[in-house]
Amino acid sequence: MPRTKSKVLIIDDDPKVSWLLSEGLTSDFEFVSARDGIEGIQMISTEKPDLILLDIKMPGMTGLEVLEKLNKAESRPEVIMISGHADTKFVVESVQLGAAEFIEKPFDVKEVENRMKVVLDRARLRRENVELKREIQSKAGYGNFIGDSAVMQRTKALIEQVADSELTVLIRGESGTGKEIVARSLHQLSSRRDQQFVKVNCAAIPRDLLEAELFGYEKGAFTGAHKTKQGRFELANKGTIFLDEIGDMPLELQSKLLQVLEQQEFVRVGGIHNIHIDVRIICATNRNLEQAIQERGFRDDLFYRLNEITINLAPLRQRREDIPLLVSHFLDKYAKAYQKESIQLSPGVIDELVAHAWPGNVRQLENMIKQVVVRGDESIIAELLAASGMHAVPQPVVTGEQFAAAPQTADGAAPSAGDYSLKGRVGKTIASEEKRLIAEVLNRVNWNRRKAADILQISYRSLLYKIKDYNLNSTK
């Protein structure tokens, strides 16, 4: 439970001072006291005071020496110096060492209380400002994760649930769905947000260099290793490392990564000593890892270790109601970036974008909107859409493991993959139930679309697109 009173530690060799303050001040404070600097330093770690009233002249360790030791700690409470020697030298030195106030003996108890409250209020405001800045910074990366569709709301909720844990996260999705944005959001929403976020694209680094890049190397480990170099894991210590395209990591490196996951240690290339690290690992892939395991291209023990939490990102064609929001975001983003006039796309063009299949997902949409902003002409969208192809929404892809167990038909031939696609069957069932539910709610509210959107807990724009997608018409 949070404290209801501020705890004050009085460090003074004169017991009358402790008695006078503890008896004379209001009940807003809880007091503990120490007779010298050594005892006071010990009590700081055990009592965890909010404020210290510290005498300068004490036998053994002086108040200034106590203040110096406090400054070496990662965090310390606020300090008010109290002394019968109000020499300018002492005052200046106290302030330089971080004292918040200097009070001269003899003092007025009420004045001391007022000064204490001012110092504690200032400290509280600083803490609140720091937390507010951290929250703003953490939300900055998260703000790029745009969409209010049901699937996106579930994804955002999962990110928020697991962000501040130490669980390894595997992000899965097609190319261009925003896997790196999710990884950065997980980092920004975690307690590691003030530490490094280090990205490694396992597919972009040559196989023979990837080990040295990840784990570093010792001087002389190979030709050209003229000095010892830290790897990405060491650079990410206390922070987060994002291993993109983990499915492309060479098999021989996967065992070393497994050691890092299980023991938080590794050996540099050419080294003999274990290096211990504290790193949160986030991975991403657009590959079918289950199929890679069957083909002996990916270790099953590594897969299960990476798979503590899986975040599956839906392709853009499965959350088309988010497209208008994304378009608006990218229009504003690139108008500011290129100092162009803000553009508003016509409803007909928006409808075309919503109907498109988007094989390149959000990345493809972003690149297209960027061109529109630069050229200042929405008419190029029809040309760009035609060039990208795939206007029709593709059927769900059936993975190898879904089709492997398909039974034989009566004539001995294997049934088609589409007939036994779990994803396809479930998708059709969900779509059918969604259509039925939306129609029922619309009819109950006499086709008041805004009221229906509130009841269904989806955005008004999403409802309009679903009405169009399902070809729903009022019967009244």
MOBELUR-V207248 format. One record per run of one state. SS is the DSSP state (H for helix, E for strand, L for the rest). FROM is the first residue (numbers start at 1). TO is the last residue. Records with the same first field share a line. If there is no record, write none. Layout:
SS = FROM-TO ; FROM-TO
This chain:
L = 1-5 ; 12-14 ; 25-28 ; 35-36 ; 48-50 ; 56-62 ; 72-77 ; 84-87 ; 97-100 ; 105-108 ; 143-149 ; 163-168 ; 173-178 ; 189-196 ; 202-206 ; 216-216 ; 218-228 ; 230-231 ; 236-239 ; 245-245 ; 249-250 ; 264-264 ; 268-268 ; 270-273 ; 277-279 ; 286-288 ; 295-299 ; 307-308 ; 313-315 ; 319-319 ; 338-346 ; 356-360 ; 376-379 ; 389-399 ; 405-407 ; 409-413 ; 415-416 ; 421-421 ; 445-448 ; 457-459 ; 470-476
E = 6-11 ; 29-34 ; 51-55 ; 78-83 ; 101-104 ; 169-172 ; 197-201 ; 217-217 ; 229-229 ; 240-244 ; 265-267 ; 269-269 ; 274-276 ; 280-285 ; 309-312 ; 408-408 ; 414-414
H = 15-24 ; 37-47 ; 63-71 ; 88-96 ; 109-142 ; 150-162 ; 179-188 ; 207-215 ; 232-235 ; 246-248 ; 251-263 ; 289-294 ; 300-306 ; 316-318 ; 320-337 ; 347-355 ; 361-375 ; 380-388 ; 400-404 ; 417-420 ; 422-444 ; 449-456 ; 460-469
